[in-house]
Amino acid sequence: MPGNQYNGNSTLSSDRVGRLLKIRERRRSIRSAYSNDVTDNHRGTEPCENDLRTREGDSINNSIIEQYLEGAIAEGYEKLDVRPLRQRLLVVANRLPVSAVRRGEDSWSLEISAGGLVTALLGVKEFEARWIGWAGVNVPDEIGQKALTKALAEKRCIPVFLDEEIVHQYYNGYCNNILWPLFHYLGLPQEDRLATTRSFQSQFAAYKKANQMFADVVNQHYEEGDVVWCHDYHLMYLPKCLKEYNNNMKVGWFLHTPFPSSEIHRTLPSRSDLLRSVLAADLVGFHTYDYARHFVSACTRILGLEGTPEGVEDQGRLTRVAAFPIGIDSDRFIRALELPQVQEHIKELKERFAGRKVMLGVDRLDMIKGIPQKILAFEKFLEENSIWRDKVVLLQIAVPTRTDVPE
């Protein structure tokens, strides 16, 4: 994850070098003693073939150990236990990249979900990724939870079990009824002020409780050196919860929606709590520079903190803020073009739309995407440009949106 370069110091302190040297000397003495024992046991006899293989293997292993120790001193590893070649990345999102359907008391079927985050992370090869999130289903019984956990483990996924009340208050309530509209400049719901205040309080309490439940699962599976990457407005409280567990944990947070201007964000009753919770992360990412600038502006104007070119500073602690436009694994799509079934589908599309221009739209089936307006605009275009009738076609792909939200 970008931002790892900002964490820690690669220079070894003298005491750490001393410990590494002592360990190396200890291993040398052990190998020397072992070598003497082998020499004594075989003195006066001809070495057999197995002895030669053993000694060659010992020589190779010793060489590897020496190279590893030398590399540890040079590059600054404090621990000498051999870790995986790829660093572990714990991706924490509200939903897992799979959809779960219960087939029996202890049986589940899983299907890969469609989504921008899933597609984008297919290109992340440098890390050994683990997903942590809600499976999208209520599993109240222990047998079902164990079975689902086992099934998800095969997909490198770890479930967070949320009950129906938490989901209603946290997901449908605070996330999608308050944060999502506000971040898209639709404003807060216009209801009776007293009822709204009570609703805010109960939903925000559920939001914090759900984020703590995510943090508990992360903490159970966290290993030293892991990078924890939190995603989207559902988990704005999570970085603070994680840092309270372990302040040395490397935590990043990325927002997949716009971040509004400080004037809009100021209308949120829990504005300060959420900003400080996000600032607990080491790195905060947004899609565009404007969204990052809005976040820094909210921190300076609402919290009174200092904004810098690198991010936001609070009493000497810097949270780095930057824009990271999301992308795709282009090689994967290029390879897909060579598949026979894809070639056949391309041929069918060319025959179906032969002689016509094709306008392609790909959007979430969501109320802010402007799909009805796009269709009306296309209709108006054909009315005013009759020459293009039967010569152009609008192909609209609408991916299902979030659950339990009006489309």
Salt bridges, closest charged atoms under 4 A:
ASP15 OD2 - ARG19 NH1 3.89
GLU25 OE2 - ARG28 NH1 3.23
ASP40 OD1 - ARG43 NH2 2.88
GLU49 OE2 - ARG53 NH2 2.57
ASP51 OD2 - HIS42 ND1 3.26
GLU66 OE1 - ARG28 NH2 3.60
GLU66 OE2 - ARG31 NH2 2.77
GLU70 OE2 - ARG24 NH1 2.35
GLU78 OE1 - ARG16 NH2 3.96
GLU78 OE2 - ARG19 NH2 3.31
GLU128 OE2 - ARG130 NH2 2.90
ASP141 OD2 - ARG102 NH2 2.78
GLU142 OE2 - LYS146 NZ 3.27
GLU223 OE2 - ARG88 NH1 3.86
GLU224 OE1 - LYS79 NZ 2.82
ASP226 OD1 - ARG83 NH2 3.97
ASP226 OD2 - ARG88 NH2 2.80
GLU263 OE2 - ARG301 NH1 3.16
ASP282 OD2 - LYS243 NZ 3.06
ASP282 OD1 - ARG317 NH2 3.67
ASP290 OD1 - ARG293 NH2 3.32
ASP314 OD2 - ARG276 NH1 3.62
ASP329 OD2 - LYS125 NZ 3.08
GLU348 OE1 - HIS345 ND1 3.67
ASP363 OD2 - LYS374 NZ 2.75
ASP366 OD2 - ARG402 NH2 3.29
GLU384 OE2 - LYS380 NZ 2.88
